[in-house]
Amino acid sequence: MDDKQQDQAAKLVSAALDDLAAQLIMVRGLHPDLVLAGLHSSALALIATSHGGDVATQCARESADKVEHLPSHDDCRLAAAPVAGRA
């Protein structure tokens, strides 16, 4: 598989996981935090069992570094909200 095919495969897997999460939240009524925790732990467990704990740890650290200071969805919504009232 070349780089382009790998990127396409990764996007396909990501979209499938997004669909699964949406189904679990909207259809089954699971709390989003529980779904996210399950997806997170499964991904790390799969990396650890196929590549080892050291690789899983490194992946988790690199991912954390990339997202550490990103705002939450609620923070973004609040920042984009129109100003109400007067100061």
N, C-alpha and C positions, 0 to 999 in steps of 0.2 A: 504494500500500500504506500503510495506517495503521500507527501504532506497534505495536498489538497483533499485526497480521499480520507485521510485521517481526520482532517478538520470537519469534513462533511459527516463522517461517522460520529464524531463527538457531538456535533449539533443535533444529529438524529437521536442519540441517547439522551441528551439534555432535554429535547422536546418531549420525549417519551416520559421522562421523569416529571416534567412540568405537568403533563396530562395526568399522570398517576396522582400527583399531589393534589391537583384540582379535583379529581374524582373523590379522593379520600376526604377532602375538606367539604366540598359542596354536596356530594351525593351521600356519603357515609356520615357526614356531620362531625368528623374528627376535628379537634382543635388544631389550628395551623402549627402551633409550637410543637405538638406531638408528632405531626407529620414531618416537619423539618428535622426534629431530633432523630427520628427513625431513618430518614434518608441520609443524614449526616453520619450516623453511626454505621449504617450499612456500607456506605462508600468507603469509610476508613477501614472497616473490617475487611472488605474485599481487597483493598490495596495492601493491607498488612498480610493477608493470607497468600496473595499472589506475588508480592515483591518484598515482603518483610516489614517488620515494625519500624526499622530505621527509615525506610522510604516513606512509609505512611506518616511518620512523624514529620519528616522534611516537607512532604506535600501539605500537611496541615499548617505548618509554620508559614510556608510560602503563601498559601491561600489567606491565612490570617493577616499577613503583612499587606496584602493587596486590598483587603476590605475593612481593615481596622477602623478607619476614620470616615467610612461612608455613612451618610445619614439613613435613617429608617424611612420607610414609606410614609409613616405619619409625620415625620420631620419635614419631608419634602412637601407634603400636602399643606402643612402649616406655613411653610415659607412662601408658598405660591398663593396663599389665601389673600383676598383683598383686605385692605385695611378697613376696619370698622370703627366708627366713632372718631373722636378727636382726643388728642393728648392734652 
